[in-house]
Amino acid sequence: MTTVDLKTIQHRIGGAETAGRSTRTAPIYDPATGGQQAQVLLAERADVDAAVAAARTASESWKEVSVVRRSRIMFAFRNLVEQHLDDLARIVASEHGKVVEDAKGEVIRGMEVAEYACGIPQLLKGEYSEQVSTDVDSFSFRQPLGVCAGITPFNFPVMVPMWMHPMAIATGNTFVLKPSERDPSASNFIAELYAEAGLPHGVFNVVHGDKVAVDAILEHPGIGAVSFVGSTPIARYVYETGTKHGKRVQALGGAKNHMIVLPDADIDMAADAAVSAGYGSAGERCMAISVVVAVGDAGDELVSAIKDRLPKVKVGDGLDPSSEMGPLVTRAHRDKVASYLDSGPAQGATLVADGRDTAPDNDGFFLGVSLLDDVTPEMDAYRDEIFGPVLSVVRVKTYDEALSLVNENPYGNGVAIFTRDGGVARRFQFDVNVGMVGVNVPIPVPVAFYSFGGWKNSLFGDRHIYGPEGIDFYTRTKAVTSRWPDPATSKVDLGFPQTR
């Protein structure tokens, strides 16, 4: 297939698809076959300027729209997302590679944030204090920032952007989204659903691109806030560059999520959790379990139980209903992930399951489920964010060793503990230095009415994403102090006796 035959995905600015000033393109692959299926335009700075201009124009009227109407539009959008659940899931599966059921789960979790945003009339309530001094009242209310932007990763092309734009739009802002160029089609589809829901042109815009577009967003004087999810080095760059240019920035970085299994845990439950949390979506998620920490006598039984479950995980095309794990997003990423199956044993780990032996034999970007035992903190497999279907097992003797292992790790995104002991679990949730904690829950992603975010190198900025902290991030509070003349001394005839 030549590039002439390929579909070209364009930007969506001011309610219309446009090529803008873009002349460069990036390939979009079918991860299950390895073949190129489309291409996407890569924005120049002029394209970002055009998107911001459209968003600023729309902002003048959108911020005046009543919170009730905003809520109704968001509710209509939420319903359209639900109606097109299957369509969105197939788009995600075809470009990202994850299986359709995983893609559906992603869309549903994103939709939950839109549901939360439907409550914006309640969420934007301010505060009022009467008579703070004689005849003086004080009150506060929230106002939007203006134009906000989101820079999002490939691994959740629907859910992660929906952590951002429903919150920003419902609070009265307009939005410019720069999704990953690896799987961009879902974002354009979302823009169509917003338009169908009645969102005015220019309130939601999509600009596709690479670092040129990212830098243009971070440096643009017309953008007031930037939300980012991605790797820690890029998160740090986004935070430092964006704040340098006077923006609010929330930048969520990488992770190395641990799952501690104590000797008293239900081993079957823990093994099931390790498999689903370690290999779901081919391990390409920031909340995936990357390290299982087996404490004391739990090690041998746990590793055996995990190993027994691995042959049952069917790896195949994400669009095949029988597949339980799809390919990785690109060939280069697949090869990088597979390299840990060589470096791990070379550094002293035990290769229990080699996913290269069980991957489908075709040109797709497949790697089967893989398991490394006897991993230590000095090994690359432990220190790096692998972001693929390679699960590592670290063995320690005590709970305190396990806790120290987690607390000394530079990442602090998610962690889980499996135990039957409620006292230990309660102690753990207070002692561990991680932002999201699961007790017998392997992937503790908060529901939409809480907020998502880690600690340490997993977050740059002081606000987590969506939920109450999302409302804080996309608004600024204005406090008003007012005094009115005493009616008894007023020269205005109010038509009734003036008494106090």
C-alpha positions as CSV (number, residue, x, y, z in Angstrom):
1,M,0.0,0.0,0.0
2,T,1.4,3.4,-0.9
3,T,0.9,6.6,1.1
4,V,-1.5,7.7,-1.7
5,D,-3.9,5.0,-0.7
6,L,-3.8,5.8,3.0
7,K,-6.5,7.6,4.9
8,T,-5.1,10.9,6.3
9,I,-6.4,12.0,9.7
10,Q,-6.7,15.7,10.0
11,H,-7.0,18.2,12.9
12,R,-10.4,19.3,14.1
13,I,-10.4,23.1,14.8
14,G,-13.4,25.3,15.3
15,G,-15.8,22.5,14.5
16,A,-14.3,21.5,11.2
17,E,-11.6,19.1,10.0
18,T,-8.7,20.8,8.5
19,A,-5.1,20.1,7.2
20,G,-4.1,23.6,8.3
21,R,-0.4,24.3,7.7
22,S,0.6,20.7,8.2
23,T,2.9,19.1,5.7
24,R,4.4,16.3,7.8
25,T,2.7,13.0,8.6
26,A,3.3,10.0,10.9
27,P,2.2,6.4,10.2
28,I,-0.6,4.7,12.0
29,Y,-0.1,1.0,12.2
30,D,-2.4,-2.0,12.7
31,P,-0.5,-3.6,15.7
32,A,-2.0,-7.0,15.0
33,T,-0.5,-7.2,11.4
34,G,2.4,-4.8,11.5
35,G,1.0,-3.0,8.4
36,Q,0.4,0.7,8.1
37,Q,-3.3,1.5,7.9
38,A,-3.4,5.3,7.9
39,Q,-1.4,8.4,8.4
40,V,-1.9,11.4,10.7
41,L,-1.0,15.1,10.0
42,L,1.6,16.5,12.4
43,A,0.8,20.1,13.4
44,E,3.1,23.1,12.9
45,R,3.0,26.0,15.4
46,A,0.5,27.8,13.1
47,D,-2.0,25.0,13.6
48,V,-1.7,25.3,17.4
49,D,-2.2,29.0,17.0
50,A,-5.3,28.4,14.9
51,A,-6.8,26.0,17.5
52,V,-6.1,28.4,20.4
53,A,-7.6,31.3,18.4
54,A,-10.8,29.2,17.8
55,A,-10.9,28.3,21.5
56,R,-10.4,31.9,22.6
57,T,-13.2,33.1,20.4
58,A,-15.5,30.4,21.7
59,S,-14.4,31.1,25.3
60,E,-16.0,34.6,25.3
61,S,-19.5,33.1,24.9
62,W,-19.0,29.7,26.5
63,K,-18.0,31.1,29.9
64,E,-21.3,33.0,29.9
65,V,-23.4,29.9,29.4
66,S,-25.3,28.8,32.4
67,V,-24.1,25.9,34.5
68,V,-27.4,24.2,33.9
69,R,-27.0,24.3,30.1
70,R,-23.4,23.1,30.4
71,S,-24.6,20.2,32.5
72,R,-27.2,19.3,29.9
73,I,-24.7,19.4,27.0
74,M,-22.4,17.2,29.1
75,F,-25.2,14.8,29.8
76,A,-26.0,14.6,26.1
77,F,-22.4,13.9,25.4
78,R,-22.2,11.2,28.0
79,N,-25.2,9.5,26.5
80,L,-23.7,9.6,23.0
81,V,-20.5,8.1,24.3
82,E,-22.6,5.2,25.8
83,Q,-24.5,4.8,22.5
84,H,-21.2,4.6,20.5
85,L,-19.4,2.4,23.0
86,D,-18.8,-0.4,20.5
87,D,-17.6,2.1,17.8
88,L,-15.1,3.7,20.1
89,A,-13.9,0.4,21.4
90,R,-13.2,-0.9,17.8
91,I,-11.4,2.3,16.9
92,V,-9.1,1.9,20.0
93,A,-8.5,-1.8,19.4
94,S,-7.6,-1.2,15.7
95,E,-5.0,1.5,16.4
96,H,-3.8,0.7,19.9
97,G,-4.0,-3.1,19.7
98,K,-5.8,-3.8,23.1
99,V,-8.6,-6.3,23.0
100,V,-12.1,-4.9,22.5
101,E,-13.3,-5.7,26.0
102,D,-10.3,-3.7,27.5
103,A,-11.2,-0.9,25.1
104,K,-14.8,-0.9,26.3
105,G,-13.6,-0.8,29.9
106,E,-11.5,2.2,29.0
107,V,-14.4,4.1,27.4
108,I,-16.7,3.3,30.4
109,R,-14.1,4.6,32.9
110,G,-13.8,7.8,30.9
111,M,-17.5,8.2,30.7
112,E,-17.7,8.1,34.4
113,V,-15.8,11.4,34.5
114,A,-18.3,12.9,32.1
115,E,-21.0,11.7,34.5
116,Y,-19.3,13.5,37.4
117,A,-19.0,16.6,35.3
118,C,-22.8,16.5,34.8
119,G,-23.0,17.6,38.4
120,I,-21.3,20.9,37.7
121,P,-24.1,23.1,39.1
122,Q,-23.5,21.5,42.5
123,L,-19.7,21.3,42.1
124,L,-19.2,25.0,41.3
125,K,-21.0,26.2,44.4
126,G,-19.1,28.9,46.3
127,E,-19.2,30.0,49.9
128,Y,-21.0,32.8,51.7
129,S,-20.4,34.4,55.1
130,E,-22.9,37.0,56.3
131,Q,-21.9,39.9,58.6
132,V,-18.2,39.2,58.8
133,S,-18.0,42.8,60.1
134,T,-20.8,45.3,60.7
135,D,-22.8,45.4,57.5
136,V,-20.1,43.6,55.7
137,D,-20.6,40.2,53.9
138,S,-18.0,38.0,52.2
139,F,-18.5,35.3,49.5
140,S,-16.5,33.4,47.0
141,F,-17.1,31.8,43.6
142,R,-15.2,30.0,40.9
143,Q,-14.4,31.2,37.4
144,P,-12.9,29.4,34.4
145,L,-9.3,30.0,33.4
146,G,-10.0,30.4,29.6
147,V,-8.3,28.1,27.2
148,C,-6.9,24.8,28.6
149,A,-4.9,22.1,26.8
150,G,-4.4,18.4,27.2
151,I,-1.4,16.3,26.0
152,T,-2.3,12.6,26.3
153,P,-0.6,9.2,25.8
154,F,-1.2,6.3,23.4
155,N,-2.2,3.7,26.0
156,F,-5.7,5.1,26.8
157,P,-6.7,7.3,23.8
158,V,-10.3,7.7,25.1
159,M,-10.1,7.5,28.9
160,V,-7.2,9.7,29.7
161,P,-8.4,12.7,27.5
162,M,-11.8,12.2,29.2
163,W,-10.1,12.7,32.6
164,M,-9.4,16.2,31.3
165,H,-11.8,17.8,28.8
166,P,-15.2,17.1,30.5
167,M,-13.9,18.7,33.6
168,A,-12.4,21.7,31.8
169,I,-15.4,22.2,29.5
170,A,-18.1,21.8,32.3
171,T,-16.3,24.4,34.4
172,G,-16.6,27.0,31.6
173,N,-13.2,26.6,29.8
174,T,-12.5,25.8,26.2
175,F,-10.1,23.0,25.3
176,V,-7.3,22.0,22.9
177,L,-6.4,18.3,22.9
178,K,-3.1,17.0,21.5
179,P,-3.5,13.2,21.6
180,S,-0.9,10.6,20.8
181,E,0.0,10.5,17.1
182,R,0.1,6.7,17.4
183,D,-3.7,6.2,17.8
184,P,-5.4,9.6,17.0
185,S,-8.7,8.6,15.5
186,A,-10.7,8.2,18.7
187,S,-10.1,11.9,19.5
188,N,-11.7,13.1,16.3
189,F,-14.7,10.8,16.9
190,I,-15.1,12.3,20.4
191,A,-15.1,15.8,18.8
192,E,-17.9,14.6,16.6
193,L,-19.9,13.4,19.6
194,Y,-19.4,16.8,21.3
195,A,-20.7,18.6,18.3
196,E,-23.7,16.3,18.1
197,A,-24.4,16.9,21.8
198,G,-24.7,20.7,21.1
199,L,-21.3,21.9,22.2
200,P,-20.6,25.1,20.3
201,H,-17.8,25.1,17.7
202,G,-14.4,25.9,19.1
203,V,-15.0,24.8,22.6
204,F,-13.3,21.4,21.9
205,N,-10.5,21.3,19.4
206,V,-8.1,18.5,18.4
207,V,-4.6,19.1,17.1
208,H,-2.5,16.1,16.1
209,G,1.3,16.3,16.3
210,D,4.6,15.5,17.9
211,K,7.1,17.6,19.9
212,V,6.5,20.7,17.7
213,A,2.9,20.8,18.8
214,V,3.8,20.0,22.4
215,D,6.2,22.9,22.6
216,A,3.8,25.2,20.9
217,I,1.1,24.4,23.5
218,L,3.5,24.8,26.4
219,E,4.8,28.2,25.2
220,H,1.5,29.6,23.9
221,P,0.5,32.8,25.8
222,G,-3.2,32.1,25.1
223,I,-3.3,28.8,27.0
224,G,-3.9,29.1,30.7
225,A,-3.5,25.5,31.9
226,V,-2.0,22.2,30.6
227,S,-2.8,18.7,31.7
228,F,-0.4,15.9,30.8
229,V,-0.1,12.1,31.2
230,G,3.0,10.2,30.1
231,S,6.5,9.2,31.1
232,T,8.3,10.8,33.9
233,P,11.1,12.5,31.9
234,I,8.5,14.1,29.6
235,A,6.2,15.0,32.5
236,R,9.1,16.8,34.2
237,Y,9.8,18.6,30.9
238,V,6.1,19.6,30.4
239,Y,5.9,20.8,34.0
240,E,9.1,22.9,33.9
241,T,8.4,24.3,30.5
242,G,4.7,25.1,31.1
243,T,5.2,26.7,34.5
244,K,8.1,28.7,33.1
245,H,5.6,30.2,30.6
246,G,3.2,31.1,33.4
247,K,0.7,28.2,33.1
248,R,-0.9,25.9,35.6
249,V,0.4,22.4,34.9
250,Q,-0.6,19.0,36.2
251,A,1.8,16.4,34.8
252,L,1.3,12.8,35.6
253,G,4.5,10.7,35.1
254,G,5.6,7.1,35.1
255,A,5.1,4.3,37.5
256,K,6.6,1.1,39.0
257,N,3.6,-0.4,40.7
258,H,4.2,-3.1,43.4
259,M,1.8,-5.7,44.6
260,I,2.8,-7.0,48.1
261,V,1.6,-10.6,48.9
262,L,1.8,-11.6,52.5
263,P,2.1,-15.2,53.6
264,D,-1.5,-15.2,55.0
265,A,-3.0,-13.9,51.6
266,D,-5.4,-15.9,49.5
267,I,-2.9,-17.1,47.0
268,D,-5.4,-18.0,44.3
269,M,-6.9,-14.5,44.6
270,A,-3.4,-12.9,44.5
271,A,-2.4,-15.0,41.5
272,D,-5.5,-14.1,39.6
273,A,-5.0,-10.4,40.4
274,A,-1.3,-10.5,39.4
275,V,-2.2,-12.0,36.0
276,S,-5.0,-9.6,35.2
277,A,-3.2,-6.5,36.5
278,G,0.2,-7.4,35.1
279,Y,-0.9,-8.5,31.6
280,G,-4.2,-6.6,31.0
281,S,-3.9,-4.3,28.0
282,A,-0.5,-6.0,27.4
283,G,0.9,-4.2,30.5
284,E,0.7,-0.8,28.7
285,R,-1.0,1.1,31.4
286,C,0.4,3.3,34.2
287,M,-1.5,1.4,36.9
288,A,-0.4,-2.1,35.7
289,I,1.3,-4.2,38.3
290,S,4.9,-4.4,37.3
291,V,6.4,-6.0,40.5
292,V,5.0,-8.7,42.7
293,V,6.7,-8.6,46.1
294,A,6.4,-12.1,47.7
295,V,6.9,-12.0,51.5
296,G,8.3,-14.9,53.4
297,D,6.8,-18.3,52.5
298,A,4.4,-16.9,49.9
299,G,7.0,-16.9,47.1
300,D,7.1,-20.5,45.8
301,E,3.3,-21.1,46.0
302,L,2.6,-17.7,44.4
303,V,5.0,-18.0,41.5
304,S,3.7,-21.5,40.8
305,A,0.1,-20.3,40.8
306,I,1.0,-17.4,38.4
307,K,2.9,-19.8,36.1
308,D,0.0,-22.2,36.0
309,R,-2.3,-19.4,34.8
310,L,-0.2,-18.1,32.0
311,P,-0.9,-20.7,29.3
312,K,-4.6,-19.8,29.6
313,V,-4.1,-16.2,28.5
314,K,-4.8,-16.2,24.8
315,V,-2.8,-13.6,22.9
316,G,-4.1,-12.4,19.5
317,D,-5.7,-9.7,17.4
318,G,-7.5,-7.2,19.7
319,L,-10.5,-7.3,17.3
320,D,-10.8,-11.1,17.8
321,P,-13.4,-11.7,20.5
322,S,-11.5,-14.7,21.7
323,S,-8.3,-12.8,22.4
324,E,-7.5,-11.9,26.0
325,M,-4.4,-9.8,25.3
326,G,-3.5,-8.0,22.2
327,P,-0.2,-6.8,20.6
328,L,1.9,-3.9,21.8
329,V,1.6,-0.5,20.1
330,T,4.7,-0.5,17.9
331,R,7.4,-2.9,16.8
332,A,10.1,-0.8,18.4
333,H,8.3,-0.8,21.8
334,R,7.7,-4.6,21.5
335,D,11.4,-5.1,20.9
336,K,12.4,-2.9,23.9
337,V,10.0,-4.8,26.2
338,A,11.3,-8.1,25.0
339,S,14.9,-7.1,25.7
340,Y,14.3,-7.4,29.5
341,L,13.8,-11.2,28.9
342,D,17.5,-11.2,28.0
343,S,18.9,-8.6,30.4
344,G,16.9,-10.1,33.4
345,P,18.6,-13.6,33.3
346,A,21.9,-12.0,32.4
347,Q,21.7,-10.0,35.7
348,G,20.6,-13.0,37.8
349,A,16.9,-13.3,37.4
350,T,15.1,-16.6,36.6
351,L,13.1,-16.6,33.4
352,V,9.9,-18.5,34.3
353,A,7.9,-17.7,31.1
354,D,9.3,-16.3,27.9
355,G,6.6,-14.5,25.9
356,R,8.6,-14.7,22.7
357,D,7.9,-18.4,22.6
358,T,4.1,-18.0,23.0
359,A,3.6,-15.0,20.8
360,P,1.6,-15.4,17.5
361,D,3.9,-16.1,14.6
362,N,3.1,-13.2,12.3
363,D,4.3,-9.6,11.6
364,G,2.2,-8.1,14.4
365,F,3.8,-6.5,17.4
366,F,3.1,-9.4,19.7
367,L,4.8,-10.6,22.9
368,G,3.3,-13.2,25.0
369,V,2.9,-13.1,28.8
370,S,6.3,-13.2,30.5
371,L,7.5,-13.8,34.1
372,L,10.8,-13.1,35.8
373,D,11.5,-14.5,39.3
374,D,14.3,-13.7,41.7
375,V,14.4,-10.1,40.5
376,T,16.4,-7.7,42.7
377,P,16.3,-3.9,43.0
378,E,19.6,-3.6,41.2
379,M,18.4,-5.1,37.9
380,D,17.1,-3.2,34.9
381,A,13.9,-5.1,35.0
382,Y,13.2,-3.6,38.4
383,R,14.5,-0.1,37.9
384,D,12.9,0.6,34.5
385,E,9.3,1.3,33.7
386,I,8.9,-1.7,31.3
387,F,5.3,-0.8,30.2
388,G,4.7,-4.3,28.7
389,P,3.7,-7.8,29.6
390,V,6.7,-8.7,31.7
391,L,5.9,-9.3,35.4
392,S,8.8,-9.4,37.9
393,V,8.8,-11.2,41.2
394,V,10.9,-9.9,44.1
395,R,11.2,-12.0,47.2
396,V,11.7,-10.5,50.7
397,K,11.6,-12.0,54.1
398,T,9.4,-9.5,56.0
399,Y,6.6,-6.9,55.8
400,D,9.1,-4.2,56.7
401,E,11.4,-5.1,53.9
402,A,8.5,-5.0,51.5
403,L,7.3,-1.6,52.7
404,S,10.9,-0.2,52.4
405,L,11.2,-1.5,48.9
406,V,8.0,0.4,47.9
407,N,8.9,3.6,49.8
408,E,12.5,3.7,48.4
409,N,11.3,3.5,44.8
410,P,11.4,6.8,43.0
411,Y,7.8,6.3,41.7
412,G,4.7,6.5,43.8
413,N,1.8,6.0,41.6
414,G,-0.1,2.8,42.7
415,V,0.5,0.0,45.1
416,A,-1.5,-3.0,46.4
417,I,-1.3,-5.3,49.4
418,F,-2.9,-8.8,49.6
419,T,-3.5,-10.1,53.1
420,R,-6.3,-11.4,55.4
421,D,-5.0,-9.3,58.3
422,G,-7.1,-6.1,58.6
423,G,-4.7,-4.6,61.1
424,V,-1.7,-5.0,58.8
425,A,-3.7,-3.6,55.8
426,R,-4.7,-0.5,57.8
427,R,-1.1,0.1,58.9
428,F,0.1,-0.3,55.4
429,Q,-2.3,2.3,53.9
430,F,-0.9,4.9,56.3
431,D,2.8,3.9,56.1
432,V,3.2,3.6,52.3
433,N,4.4,6.6,50.4
434,V,2.2,6.1,47.3
435,G,-0.7,8.1,46.1
436,M,-3.2,5.3,45.3
437,V,-3.4,2.2,47.5
438,G,-5.3,-1.0,47.0
439,V,-6.2,-3.5,49.7
440,N,-6.8,-6.9,48.0
441,V,-7.5,-4.7,44.9
442,P,-4.6,-4.8,42.4
443,I,-5.4,-1.7,40.3
444,P,-6.7,1.0,42.8
445,V,-7.9,3.6,40.2
446,P,-10.2,6.0,42.1
447,V,-13.8,6.4,41.0
448,A,-14.6,9.6,39.2
449,F,-15.7,11.5,42.4
450,Y,-12.3,11.1,43.9
451,S,-9.1,12.2,42.2
452,F,-6.4,10.2,40.4
453,G,-2.7,10.8,40.9
454,G,0.5,9.5,42.4
455,W,3.3,10.8,44.5
456,K,7.1,11.3,44.0
457,N,8.2,11.1,40.4
458,S,4.7,10.0,39.3
459,L,3.3,13.6,39.6
460,F,4.6,17.1,38.9
461,G,2.3,19.8,40.2
462,D,0.0,20.1,43.2
463,R,-3.3,18.9,41.9
464,H,-4.4,15.4,40.9
465,I,-6.5,14.8,37.9
466,Y,-10.4,14.7,37.7
467,G,-12.7,14.6,40.7
468,P,-12.6,17.5,43.3
469,E,-9.0,18.4,42.5
470,G,-9.9,18.6,38.8
471,I,-12.5,21.3,39.6
472,D,-9.8,23.1,41.6
473,F,-7.3,22.9,38.7
474,Y,-9.6,24.2,36.0
475,T,-11.0,27.1,38.0
476,R,-9.8,30.0,40.1
477,T,-11.5,31.3,43.1
478,K,-12.6,35.0,43.4
479,A,-13.4,36.3,46.9
480,V,-15.7,39.4,47.3
481,T,-16.1,41.6,50.3
482,S,-19.1,43.9,50.2
483,R,-20.7,46.6,52.3
484,W,-24.1,48.2,51.8
485,P,-25.5,51.2,53.6
486,D,-27.7,50.6,56.6
487,P,-31.4,50.9,55.3
488,A,-32.1,53.1,58.3
489,T,-29.7,55.8,57.0
490,S,-30.5,55.3,53.3
491,K,-32.1,58.1,51.3
492,V,-34.0,55.6,49.2
493,D,-37.7,55.3,50.2
494,L,-38.3,51.6,50.4
495,G,-42.0,52.0,51.4
496,F,-41.8,50.4,54.8
497,P,-40.6,51.5,58.3
498,Q,-36.8,51.4,58.6
499,T,-36.1,49.7,61.9
500,R,-33.3,47.5,63.1
